[in-house]
Amino acid sequence: GGQPYWSWHGFDSRVEWCACFVSWCANESGCLGTMVPKFSRCTDGVAWFRGQGRWKDSGYLPQPGEIIFFDWNGDMVPDHVGIVEKVDGGVIYTIEGNSAGDRCWEKRYVVGNSLILGYGISQLQNSKNIKKVTSLRQGGDVPSSWIDVRPYKKEPLHKPNLTKMQQHYLHQYPHRE
């Protein structure tokens, strides 16, 4: 799983690819390097956001498009990363690669969940530099559908409150009809 993301990053064989996925999404949106770093290790992503003065600890209420980092074992070292899709009713909805069965998932967490280490403030939600990506990426094991942990609900593809990076992702991986 994740071959399009880890190979885009430059790896010849499979690696843990959650950070590669976040970087790939930023690249496809024209945001790589300015708002989101190119990183393959979660520790490097956290270090970059901290170095830019754009890090918020777990008590922060994130905005769509910000980068969420997780600490699975409580050692204050990041183990996983995703993209905040939205926050609604005290629940954070995320887009994550290399999650639950080596796939891309939309997941959800209660605000303040102890697994959340913190957030990289990507400023994507306020950016005017995000280009609209119109070409679809094809090939390999790229998921052909949006996999949703919530009950299936057919929704319009265009969601105006999402960042262009999130809209691009949703356009590529819509719900299975």
SEGUTOR-410947 format. One record per atom (N, C-alpha, C): x, y, z; atom name. Coordinates in pm, whole numbers, plus 32768, in hexadecimal, padded with zeros to 4 digits. Example, Ala and Ser with C-alpha at 12.3 -4.5 7.8 and 13.67 -1.06 7.14 Angstrom:
# SEGUTOR-410947
[pt [8527; 7DC7; 830C]; "N"]
[pt [84CE; 7E3E; 830C]; "CA"]
[pt [8528; 7EB6; 830C]; "C"]
[pt [8505; 7F1F; 82C4]; "N"]
[pt [8557; 7F96; 82CA]; "CA"]
[pt [850A; 8003; 8313]; "C"]
//
This chain:
# SEGUTOR-410947
[pt [8051; 7F89; 8000]; "N"]
[pt [8000; 8000; 8000]; "CA"]
[pt [8055; 807D; 8000]; "C"]
[pt [801C; 80E7; 7FCB]; "N"]
[pt [805A; 8169; 7FCE]; "CA"]
[pt [80C8; 8180; 7F69]; "C"]
[pt [80DA; 8123; 7F09]; "N"]
[pt [8147; 812E; 7EA9]; "CA"]
[pt [814C; 81B4; 7E60]; "C"]
[pt [80DA; 81EE; 7E36]; "N"]
[pt [80E3; 826F; 7DF2]; "CA"]
[pt [8120; 82DD; 7E4A]; "C"]
[pt [810F; 82D2; 7ECC]; "N"]
[pt [813B; 833B; 7F28]; "CA"]
[pt [81CC; 8328; 7F50]; "C"]
[pt [81F4; 82AF; 7F7A]; "N"]
[pt [827F; 829C; 7FA1]; "CA"]
[pt [82DC; 829D; 7F29]; "C"]
[pt [82AF; 8271; 7EB4]; "N"]
[pt [8306; 8277; 7E3E]; "CA"]
[pt [8314; 8308; 7E0D]; "C"]
[pt [82A9; 8358; 7E15]; "N"]
[pt [82B2; 83E5; 7DF3]; "CA"]
[pt [831B; 8429; 7E4B]; "C"]
[pt [8323; 8400; 7EC8]; "N"]
[pt [8382; 843C; 7F26]; "CA"]
[pt [8411; 8413; 7F08]; "C"]
[pt [8423; 83A5; 7EBB]; "N"]
[pt [84AA; 837B; 7E94]; "CA"]
[pt [84D5; 82F5; 7ECB]; "C"]
[pt [847B; 82AE; 7F0F]; "N"]
[pt [849F; 822A; 7F45]; "CA"]
[pt [848D; 81BE; 7EDB]; "C"]
[pt [84E6; 815A; 7EDE]; "N"]
[pt [84DF; 80EA; 7E80]; "CA"]
[pt [8488; 8078; 7EB2]; "C"]
[pt [846E; 8076; 7F33]; "N"]
[pt [8419; 800D; 7F6C]; "CA"]
[pt [83C3; 804A; 7FDA]; "C"]
[pt [8362; 7FFC; 8007]; "N"]
[pt [82FF; 802C; 8065]; "CA"]
[pt [833D; 805F; 80E6]; "C"]
[pt [830B; 80D1; 8113]; "N"]
[pt [832C; 810A; 8196]; "CA"]
[pt [82A7; 812F; 81D7]; "C"]
[pt [82AA; 814E; 8257]; "N"]
[pt [8232; 8185; 8297]; "CA"]
[pt [8216; 8208; 8250]; "C"]
[pt [81A1; 8215; 8214]; "N"]
[pt [818E; 827E; 81B1]; "CA"]
[pt [8129; 82EC; 81D6]; "C"]
[pt [8102; 82F6; 8253]; "N"]
[pt [80A1; 835F; 8279]; "CA"]
[pt [80D7; 83EA; 825B]; "C"]
[pt [8155; 8405; 827C]; "N"]
[pt [8190; 848A; 8263]; "CA"]
[pt [81A6; 849F; 81CE]; "C"]
[pt [81CB; 8437; 8185]; "N"]
[pt [81D9; 8442; 80F4]; "CA"]
[pt [8154; 8469; 80B5]; "C"]
[pt [80E7; 8431; 80E9]; "N"]
[pt [8062; 8450; 80B7]; "CA"]
[pt [803F; 84E3; 80CF]; "C"]
[pt [8058; 8515; 8147]; "N"]
[pt [803C; 85A2; 8166]; "CA"]
[pt [8090; 85FC; 810B]; "C"]
[pt [810F; 85DB; 80F9]; "N"]
[pt [8166; 8629; 80A1]; "CA"]
[pt [8135; 8625; 8011]; "C"]
[pt [810C; 85B0; 7FE3]; "N"]
[pt [80D9; 85A1; 7F5A]; "CA"]
[pt [805D; 85F8; 7F46]; "C"]
[pt [8001; 85F7; 7FA7]; "N"]
[pt [7F89; 864B; 7F9C]; "CA"]
[pt [7FAF; 86DF; 7F94]; "C"]
[pt [8010; 8708; 7FE5]; "N"]
[pt [803D; 8793; 7FE2]; "CA"]
[pt [807D; 87B4; 7F5B]; "C"]
[pt [80CA; 8757; 7F25]; "N"]
[pt [8108; 876D; 7EA3]; "CA"]
[pt [809E; 877A; 7E36]; "C"]
[pt [803D; 8722; 7E36]; "N"]
[pt [7FD4; 8726; 7DD1]; "CA"]
[pt [7F83; 87A6; 7DD9]; "C"]
[pt [7F83; 87E6; 7E4C]; "N"]
[pt [7F38; 8862; 7E60]; "CA"]
[pt [7F8E; 88DE; 7E4D]; "C"]
[pt [800D; 88CB; 7E31]; "N"]
[pt [8066; 893D; 7E1F]; "CA"]
[pt [8093; 897D; 7EA0]; "C"]
[pt [808D; 8934; 7F0E]; "N"]
[pt [80AD; 896D; 7F91]; "CA"]
[pt [812D; 8936; 7FCE]; "C"]
[pt [816D; 88DA; 7F89]; "N"]
[pt [81E1; 8897; 7FC3]; "CA"]
[pt [8255; 88F8; 7FD2]; "C"]
[pt [8291; 88F6; 8048]; "N"]
[pt [8308; 8946; 8064]; "CA"]
[pt [82EB; 89CD; 80A2]; "C"]
[pt [8277; 8A04; 8085]; "N"]
[pt [8255; 8A87; 80BD]; "CA"]
[pt [81F5; 8A79; 8133]; "C"]
[pt [8194; 8A22; 8126]; "N"]
[pt [8131; 8A11; 8191]; "CA"]
[pt [8139; 8988; 81D4]; "C"]
[pt [816D; 8927; 818B]; "N"]
[pt [8180; 889F; 81BE]; "CA"]
[pt [8206; 886E; 818A]; "C"]
[pt [8259; 8832; 81E1]; "N"]
[pt [82DC; 8802; 81B1]; "CA"]
[pt [82CF; 877E; 8166]; "C"]
[pt [8337; 875E; 811A]; "N"]
[pt [8341; 86D7; 80E2]; "CA"]
[pt [8386; 8683; 814D]; "C"]
[pt [833B; 8626; 8187]; "N"]
[pt [8374; 85D5; 81F3]; "CA"]
[pt [8341; 8546; 81EA]; "C"]
[pt [8393; 84EA; 8217]; "N"]
[pt [836B; 845D; 8219]; "CA"]
[pt [8367; 8426; 82A7]; "C"]
[pt [839F; 8470; 8304]; "N"]
[pt [839C; 8447; 8391]; "CA"]
[pt [834D; 84AF; 83DF]; "C"]
[pt [82F4; 8481; 8433]; "N"]
[pt [82A0; 84DD; 8481]; "CA"]
[pt [82F3; 853B; 84D7]; "C"]
[pt [8362; 850B; 850D]; "N"]
[pt [83B8; 8561; 8560]; "CA"]
[pt [83ED; 85D7; 8510]; "C"]
[pt [840B; 85C2; 8490]; "N"]
[pt [843C; 862F; 843C]; "CA"]
[pt [83CE; 8696; 8421]; "C"]
[pt [8352; 8666; 8410]; "N"]
[pt [82E2; 86C1; 83FC]; "CA"]
[pt [82CB; 871A; 8475]; "C"]
[pt [82CB; 86DD; 84EB]; "N"]
[pt [82B8; 872A; 8567]; "CA"]
[pt [832A; 8790; 8576]; "C"]
[pt [83A5; 8765; 855E]; "N"]
[pt [8418; 87BF; 856B]; "CA"]
[pt [840B; 8836; 850B]; "C"]
[pt [83DE; 881D; 8491]; "N"]
[pt [83CE; 8889; 8430]; "CA"]
[pt [8366; 88EE; 845F]; "C"]
[pt [82F0; 88BE; 8488]; "N"]
[pt [8288; 891A; 84B7]; "CA"]
[pt [82B5; 8967; 8533]; "C"]
[pt [82F9; 8923; 8590]; "N"]
[pt [832C; 8969; 8606]; "CA"]
[pt [8392; 89D3; 85DE]; "C"]
[pt [83EC; 89B0; 8583]; "N"]
[pt [8452; 8A0D; 8555]; "CA"]
[pt [8419; 8A87; 850E]; "C"]
[pt [83A5; 8A77; 84D1]; "N"]
[pt [8361; 8AE5; 848D]; "CA"]
[pt [8309; 8B36; 84EC]; "C"]
[pt [8301; 8B09; 856C]; "N"]
[pt [82AA; 8B4C; 85CB]; "CA"]
[pt [8217; 8B32; 85AF]; "C"]
[pt [81FB; 8AC0; 856E]; "N"]
[pt [8171; 8A9F; 8548]; "CA"]
[pt [8145; 8A1A; 8583]; "C"]
[pt [8165; 8A05; 8601]; "N"]
[pt [8140; 898B; 8648]; "CA"]
[pt [80DE; 89AD; 86B7]; "C"]
[pt [8076; 895B; 86C7]; "N"]
[pt [8017; 8969; 8735]; "CA"]
[pt [800A; 88E3; 8779]; "C"]
[pt [8007; 88E5; 87FE]; "N"]
[pt [7FF8; 8869; 884B]; "CA"]
[pt [7F6A; 8832; 8841]; "C"]
[pt [7F55; 87C1; 887C]; "N"]
[pt [7ED8; 8775; 886C]; "CA"]
[pt [7E5B; 87BE; 889D]; "C"]
[pt [7E68; 8821; 88F5]; "N"]
[pt [7DF3; 8869; 8926]; "CA"]
[pt [7DB9; 88CD; 88C3]; "C"]
[pt [7DFE; 88E3; 8854]; "N"]
[pt [7DD3; 8942; 87EE]; "CA"]
[pt [7D5B; 8909; 87A0]; "C"]
[pt [7D00; 8961; 8776]; "N"]
[pt [7C90; 8938; 8721]; "CA"]
[pt [7CB8; 894E; 8690]; "C"]
[pt [7CD0; 88E2; 8645]; "N"]
[pt [7D06; 88F1; 85BE]; "CA"]
[pt [7CA0; 8925; 8558]; "C"]
[pt [7CD7; 8954; 84EA]; "N"]
[pt [7C88; 8985; 8479]; "CA"]
[pt [7C9B; 8925; 8403]; "C"]
[pt [7C3B; 8921; 83A7]; "N"]
[pt [7C4C; 88CC; 832F]; "CA"]
[pt [7CCE; 88ED; 82E7]; "C"]
[pt [7D12; 8885; 82BB]; "N"]
[pt [7D8F; 8896; 8272]; "CA"]
[pt [7E0B; 8891; 82C9]; "C"]
[pt [7DFA; 8896; 834C]; "N"]
[pt [7E6F; 888E; 83A3]; "CA"]
[pt [7E9C; 87FD; 83B0]; "C"]
[pt [7F17; 87EB; 83D8]; "N"]
[pt [7F54; 8767; 83DD]; "CA"]
[pt [7F4F; 8735; 846D]; "C"]
[pt [7F19; 86BD; 8481]; "N"]
[pt [7F07; 8684; 8506]; "CA"]
[pt [7F6C; 8613; 851B]; "C"]
[pt [7FB2; 8618; 858C]; "N"]
[pt [8016; 85B3; 85AF]; "CA"]
[pt [7FE6; 8564; 8627]; "C"]
[pt [8001; 84E1; 8626]; "N"]
[pt [7FD4; 8486; 868F]; "CA"]
[pt [804A; 8446; 86D6]; "C"]
[pt [8034; 8426; 8755]; "N"]
[pt [8095; 83DF; 87A9]; "CA"]
[pt [804C; 8365; 87E1]; "C"]
[pt [8061; 82F2; 87A4]; "N"]
[pt [8015; 8279; 87C9]; "CA"]
[pt [803A; 8244; 8853]; "C"]
[pt [80B8; 8254; 887F]; "N"]
[pt [80E2; 8212; 88FB]; "CA"]
[pt [8104; 8272; 896D]; "C"]
[pt [80E4; 82F2; 8960]; "N"]
[pt [80F5; 834F; 89CE]; "CA"]
[pt [8182; 8379; 89EE]; "C"]
[pt [81E1; 8366; 8990]; "N"]
[pt [826C; 838A; 89AB]; "CA"]
[pt [8291; 8415; 8976]; "C"]
[pt [822D; 8460; 8946]; "N"]
[pt [823F; 84E9; 8912]; "CA"]
[pt [8290; 84EB; 8890]; "C"]
[pt [8297; 847A; 884C]; "N"]
[pt [82D9; 8470; 87CA]; "CA"]
[pt [826B; 8453; 8764]; "C"]
[pt [8262; 849F; 86F6]; "N"]
[pt [81F7; 8488; 8696]; "CA"]
[pt [8205; 8403; 864E]; "C"]
[pt [8194; 83BC; 8643]; "N"]
[pt [8191; 8339; 8603]; "CA"]
[pt [8142; 8337; 8580]; "C"]
[pt [80EE; 839C; 856A]; "N"]
[pt [8094; 839A; 84F7]; "CA"]
[pt [8069; 8429; 84DB]; "C"]
[pt [803E; 8442; 845E]; "N"]
[pt [8016; 84C8; 8436]; "CA"]
[pt [7FA3; 84C0; 83D2]; "C"]
[pt [7F50; 8526; 83D2]; "N"]
[pt [7EE1; 852F; 8373]; "CA"]
[pt [7EBF; 85C1; 835A]; "C"]
[pt [7E51; 85D7; 8314]; "N"]
[pt [7E23; 865D; 82F1]; "CA"]
[pt [7D99; 8672; 832F]; "C"]
[pt [7D85; 86E2; 8370]; "N"]
[pt [7D02; 8700; 83AA]; "CA"]
[pt [7CA4; 8725; 8339]; "C"]
[pt [7C36; 86DA; 832F]; "N"]
[pt [7BCF; 86F6; 82CB]; "CA"]
[pt [7B6E; 875E; 8300]; "C"]
[pt [7B40; 8748; 837A]; "N"]
[pt [7AE2; 87A6; 83B8]; "CA"]
[pt [7AD9; 8787; 844C]; "C"]
[pt [7A9D; 87E3; 8497]; "N"]
[pt [7A7C; 87CE; 8523]; "CA"]
[pt [79E8; 87ED; 852F]; "C"]
[pt [799C; 878E; 8565]; "N"]
[pt [790C; 879F; 856E]; "CA"]
[pt [78D9; 875F; 85EE]; "C"]
[pt [7897; 87AC; 8642]; "N"]
[pt [785C; 8776; 86BB]; "CA"]
[pt [78BF; 8734; 8719]; "C"]
[pt [7937; 876D; 8724]; "N"]
[pt [799C; 8736; 877D]; "CA"]
[pt [79E5; 86BD; 8745]; "C"]
[pt [79D4; 86A2; 86C2]; "N"]
[pt [7A16; 8632; 8681]; "CA"]
[pt [7A6F; 8666; 8612]; "C"]
[pt [7AEC; 8635; 860E]; "N"]
[pt [7B4B; 8658; 85A5]; "CA"]
[pt [7B46; 85E9; 853C]; "C"]
[pt [7B29; 860E; 84C0]; "N"]
[pt [7B28; 85B1; 8450]; "CA"]
[pt [7BAB; 85C2; 8406]; "C"]
[pt [7BEE; 8553; 83EB]; "N"]
[pt [7C72; 8559; 83AD]; "CA"]
[pt [7C76; 8505; 832E]; "C"]
[pt [7CD8; 8524; 82DA]; "N"]
[pt [7CFB; 84D4; 8265]; "CA"]
[pt [7D86; 849D; 8283]; "C"]
[pt [7D94; 8418; 8282]; "N"]
[pt [7E13; 83DB; 82A8]; "CA"]
[pt [7E3C; 8370; 8245]; "C"]
[pt [7EBA; 836F; 8221]; "N"]
[pt [7EF4; 8303; 81D2]; "CA"]
[pt [7F3A; 82A2; 822F]; "C"]
[pt [7F50; 8227; 81FE]; "N"]
[pt [7F92; 81BE; 824B]; "CA"]
[pt [7F49; 81A5; 82CF]; "C"]
[pt [7EC9; 8197; 82C5]; "N"]
[pt [7E76; 8187; 833C]; "CA"]
[pt [7E1C; 810E; 832B]; "C"]
[pt [7E06; 80C6; 8397]; "N"]
[pt [7DA3; 805A; 839B]; "CA"]
[pt [7DA2; 8005; 831C]; "C"]
[pt [7E00; 7FAD; 8312]; "N"]
[pt [7E03; 7F55; 829E]; "CA"]
[pt [7E54; 7F8D; 822A]; "C"]
[pt [7EB2; 7FE7; 8248]; "N"]
[pt [7F0E; 8019; 81E2]; "CA"]
[pt [7EC5; 8062; 8172]; "C"]
[pt [7E60; 80B1; 8197]; "N"]
[pt [7E0F; 80F8; 8135]; "CA"]
[pt [7DFA; 8188; 815F]; "C"]
[pt [7DB5; 81D2; 810B]; "N"]
[pt [7D8D; 825B; 812B]; "CA"]
[pt [7D03; 8256; 816A]; "C"]
[pt [7CF4; 829C; 81D8]; "N"]
[pt [7C76; 829C; 8221]; "CA"]
[pt [7C4F; 8328; 824B]; "C"]
[pt [7BD0; 833D; 825D]; "N"]
[pt [7B9F; 83AF; 82A7]; "CA"]
[pt [7B83; 8378; 8333]; "C"]
[pt [7BBD; 83B6; 8399]; "N"]
[pt [7BAB; 8388; 8422]; "CA"]
[pt [7B78; 83FC; 8476]; "C"]
[pt [7B56; 83E0; 84F2]; "N"]
[pt [7B23; 8448; 854A]; "CA"]
[pt [7B53; 8432; 85D8]; "C"]
[pt [7B66; 84A2; 861C]; "N"]
[pt [7B98; 84A2; 86A6]; "CA"]
[pt [7B50; 850F; 86F3]; "C"]
[pt [7B35; 84F6; 8770]; "N"]
[pt [7AFB; 855D; 87C6]; "CA"]
[pt [7B66; 85C6; 87E0]; "C"]
[pt [7B3F; 8646; 87DC]; "N"]
[pt [7B9C; 86B2; 87FB]; "CA"]
[pt [7BDA; 8696; 8884]; "C"]
[pt [7C5C; 86A2; 888F]; "N"]
[pt [7CA1; 8688; 890D]; "CA"]
[pt [7CC7; 85F6; 8923]; "C"]
[pt [7CB1; 859F; 88BF]; "N"]
[pt [7CD6; 8513; 88C9]; "CA"]
[pt [7D69; 8507; 88F1]; "C"]
[pt [7D86; 84AE; 894F]; "N"]
[pt [7E0F; 84A0; 8983]; "CA"]
[pt [7E72; 846E; 891A]; "C"]
[pt [7E44; 8438; 88AB]; "N"]
[pt [7E9F; 840A; 8842]; "CA"]
[pt [7ED4; 847C; 87EC]; "C"]
[pt [7E94; 84F1; 87F5]; "N"]
[pt [7EBE; 8564; 87A4]; "CA"]
[pt [7F34; 85A8; 87E7]; "C"]
[pt [7FA4; 85AF; 87A0]; "N"]
[pt [801C; 85F1; 87D2]; "CA"]
[pt [8013; 8688; 87BB]; "C"]
[pt [7FE6; 86AF; 8745]; "N"]
[pt [7FDC; 873C; 8725]; "CA"]
[pt [7FC2; 8751; 8692]; "C"]
[pt [7FD2; 87D1; 8668]; "N"]
[pt [7FAB; 87F8; 85E1]; "CA"]
[pt [8014; 8850; 85A0]; "C"]
[pt [802B; 8838; 8520]; "N"]
[pt [8079; 8892; 84CE]; "CA"]
[pt [8019; 88F3; 848D]; "C"]
[pt [802F; 8973; 84A4]; "N"]
[pt [7FD6; 89D9; 846D]; "CA"]
[pt [8004; 89F5; 83DF]; "C"]
[pt [7FBF; 89B7; 8380]; "N"]
[pt [7FE9; 89BC; 82F4]; "CA"]
[pt [7FBD; 8A3B; 82AF]; "C"]
[pt [7F60; 8A82; 82E6]; "N"]
[pt [7F28; 8AFC; 82AC]; "CA"]
[pt [7EE6; 8AE2; 8226]; "C"]
[pt [7EC6; 8A65; 820A]; "N"]
[pt [7E86; 8A44; 818B]; "CA"]
[pt [7DFC; 8A82; 817F]; "C"]
[pt [7DB4; 8A89; 81EE]; "N"]
[pt [7D2C; 8ABD; 81E8]; "CA"]
[pt [7D28; 8B51; 81C3]; "C"]
[pt [7D96; 8B98; 81D5]; "N"]
[pt [7D9A; 8C27; 81B5]; "CA"]
[pt [7DEC; 8C47; 8139]; "C"]
[pt [7E21; 8BE1; 80F8]; "N"]
[pt [7E7E; 8BF7; 808B]; "CA"]
[pt [7E39; 8C1F; 800A]; "C"]
[pt [7E76; 8C7F; 7FC6]; "N"]
[pt [7E48; 8CA1; 7F40]; "CA"]
[pt [7EA8; 8C66; 7ED9]; "C"]
[pt [7F0D; 8C1C; 7F06]; "N"]
[pt [7F71; 8BE3; 7EAD]; "CA"]
[pt [7F54; 8B54; 7E86]; "C"]
[pt [7EE6; 8B1D; 7EB6]; "N"]
[pt [7EC8; 8A90; 7E96]; "CA"]
[pt [7E90; 8A8B; 7E09]; "C"]
[pt [7ED8; 8A46; 7DB0]; "N"]
[pt [7EA4; 8A3B; 7D28]; "CA"]
[pt [7E3E; 89CB; 7D21]; "C"]
[pt [7DE1; 89D9; 7CC8]; "N"]
[pt [7D7C; 8971; 7CB5]; "CA"]
[pt [7DBB; 8903; 7C61]; "C"]
[pt [7DB9; 888B; 7C97]; "N"]
[pt [7DF2; 8819; 7C50]; "CA"]
[pt [7D82; 87D8; 7C02]; "C"]
[pt [7D91; 87D2; 7B7F]; "N"]
[pt [7D26; 879D; 7B2C]; "CA"]
[pt [7D44; 8712; 7AF7]; "C"]
[pt [7DC3; 86EB; 7AF5]; "N"]
[pt [7DE2; 8666; 7AC0]; "CA"]
[pt [7DD8; 85FE; 7B2E]; "C"]
[pt [7DA7; 858A; 7B09]; "N"]
[pt [7D9B; 851D; 7B69]; "CA"]
[pt [7E16; 84C5; 7B62]; "C"]
[pt [7E45; 8499; 7BD5]; "N"]
[pt [7EB8; 8440; 7BDB]; "CA"]
[pt [7E85; 83B1; 7BC7]; "C"]
[pt [7EC5; 8369; 7B70]; "N"]
[pt [7E9C; 82E1; 7B4F]; "CA"]
[pt [7F0C; 827F; 7B71]; "C"]
[pt [7EE5; 8200; 7B84]; "N"]
[pt [7F49; 8197; 7B8B]; "CA"]
[pt [7F56; 8156; 7C12]; "C"]
[pt [7FAA; 80ED; 7C11]; "N"]
[pt [7FCE; 80A4; 7C8A]; "CA"]
[pt [7F58; 807E; 7CE1]; "C"]
[pt [7F6B; 808C; 7D61]; "N"]
[pt [7F04; 8067; 7DC0]; "CA"]
[pt [7EBB; 80E1; 7DF5]; "C"]
[pt [7EB5; 814C; 7DA6]; "N"]
[pt [7E6B; 81C2; 7DD1]; "CA"]
[pt [7DDA; 8196; 7DE7]; "C"]
[pt [7DA0; 81B4; 7E59]; "N"]
[pt [7D17; 8188; 7E73]; "CA"]
[pt [7CB7; 81BC; 7E09]; "C"]
[pt [7C5B; 8168; 7DE0]; "N"]
[pt [7BF9; 8192; 7D7C]; "CA"]
[pt [7B7E; 81CD; 7DBE]; "C"]
[pt [7B79; 81C7; 7E41]; "N"]
[pt [7B04; 81FF; 7E85]; "CA"]
[pt [7B30; 8242; 7F06]; "C"]
[pt [7ADD; 8299; 7F36]; "N"]
[pt [7AF0; 82DA; 7FB7]; "CA"]
[pt [7ABB; 8278; 801E]; "C"]
[pt [7B0E; 8250; 807C]; "N"]
[pt [7AE5; 81F0; 80E1]; "CA"]
[pt [7ABE; 823D; 815E]; "C"]
[pt [7A47; 8226; 818D]; "N"]
[pt [7A0F; 8279; 81F7]; "CA"]
[pt [79EA; 8222; 826E]; "C"]
[pt [7A14; 8247; 82E5]; "N"]
[pt [79F2; 81F8; 835B]; "CA"]
[pt [7966; 8216; 838E]; "C"]
[pt [792A; 8282; 835B]; "N"]
[pt [78A1; 82A2; 8382]; "CA"]
[pt [7841; 8257; 8326]; "C"]
[pt [77C3; 824B; 834C]; "N"]
[pt [7763; 820E; 82F0]; "CA"]
[pt [7761; 825A; 826C]; "C"]
[pt [7754; 8210; 8200]; "N"]
[pt [7757; 824B; 817B]; "CA"]
[pt [76E6; 82AF; 816A]; "C"]
[pt [7708; 8323; 8137]; "N"]
[pt [76A5; 838A; 8119]; "CA"]
[pt [76D1; 83CE; 809A]; "C"]
[pt [767F; 83C4; 8033]; "N"]
[pt [76A3; 8402; 7FB4]; "CA"]
[pt [769B; 8499; 7FC3]; "C"]
[pt [7709; 84DE; 7FA3]; "N"]
[pt [7710; 856E; 7FB0]; "CA"]
[pt [7746; 85A9; 7F2F]; "C"]
[pt [7729; 8628; 7F14]; "N"]
[pt [7765; 8667; 7E9E]; "CA"]
[pt [77FD; 8666; 7EA9]; "C"]
[pt [783F; 8659; 7E38]; "N"]
[pt [78D1; 8653; 7E37]; "CA"]
[pt [790E; 86D8; 7E63]; "C"]
[pt [78D6; 8748; 7E37]; "N"]
[pt [790E; 87CA; 7E5C]; "CA"]
[pt [78E0; 87EF; 7EE9]; "C"]
[pt [7940; 8807; 7F3F]; "N"]
[pt [7923; 8830; 7FC9]; "CA"]
[pt [7968; 88B5; 7FDD]; "C"]
[pt [7920; 8926; 7FD2]; "N"]
[pt [795F; 89A9; 7FCF]; "CA"]
[pt [79AC; 89CF; 804C]; "C"]
[pt [7994; 8992; 80BE]; "N"]
[pt [79DB; 89B7; 8138]; "CA"]
[pt [7A61; 8971; 8147]; "C"]
[pt [7A82; 8917; 80EA]; "N"]
[pt [7B02; 88D1; 80F1]; "CA"]
[pt [7B6C; 8921; 80A8]; "C"]
[pt [7BE9; 890C; 80CF]; "N"]
[pt [7C57; 894B; 8087]; "CA"]
[pt [7C62; 890A; 7FFD]; "C"]
[pt [7CAB; 894A; 7FA4]; "N"]
[pt [7CBC; 8910; 7F1F]; "CA"]
[pt [7D07; 888C; 7F27]; "C"]
[pt [7D62; 887D; 7F88]; "N"]
[pt [7DA9; 87FF; 7F98]; "CA"]
[pt [7D47; 8790; 7FBA]; "C"]
[pt [7CEA; 87AB; 8015]; "N"]
[pt [7C88; 8746; 803A]; "CA"]
[pt [7C28; 872A; 7FC7]; "C"]
[pt [7BFE; 8792; 7F7D]; "N"]
[pt [7BA5; 877E; 7F0C]; "CA"]
[pt [7BE8; 872A; 7EA1]; "C"]
[pt [7C6A; 8741; 7E8A]; "N"]
[pt [7CB4; 86F1; 7E2A]; "CA"]
[pt [7CB3; 865E; 7E53]; "C"]
[pt [7CCB; 8644; 7ED3]; "N"]
[pt [7CCC; 85BB; 7F02]; "CA"]
[pt [7C42; 857B; 7EF1]; "C"]
[pt [7BDA; 85C2; 7F17]; "N"]
[pt [7B53; 858C; 7F09]; "CA"]
[pt [7B2F; 8575; 7E77]; "C"]
[pt [7B5F; 85CD; 7E1E]; "N"]
[pt [7B44; 85BC; 7D90]; "CA"]
[pt [7B87; 853D; 7D5C]; "C"]
[pt [7BFD; 851F; 7D8E]; "N"]
[pt [7C44; 84A8; 7D60]; "CA"]
[pt [7C07; 8428; 7D96]; "C"]
[pt [7BD7; 842D; 7E10]; "N"]
[pt [7BA8; 83B3; 7E50]; "CA"]
[pt [7B18; 83C3; 7E81]; "C"]
[pt [7AB8; 83D1; 7E24]; "N"]
[pt [7A2C; 83E3; 7E4E]; "CA"]
[pt [79F3; 8362; 7E88]; "C"]
[pt [7984; 8371; 7ECE]; "N"]
[pt [793E; 82FB; 7F01]; "CA"]
[pt [791C; 829C; 7E90]; "C"]
[pt [7922; 821C; 7EAD]; "N"]
[pt [78FA; 81B8; 7E4C]; "CA"]
[pt [7863; 81C3; 7E37]; "C"]
[pt [7838; 81C3; 7DBA]; "N"]
[pt [77A9; 81D0; 7D9F]; "CA"]
[pt [775E; 8152; 7DC5]; "C"]
//
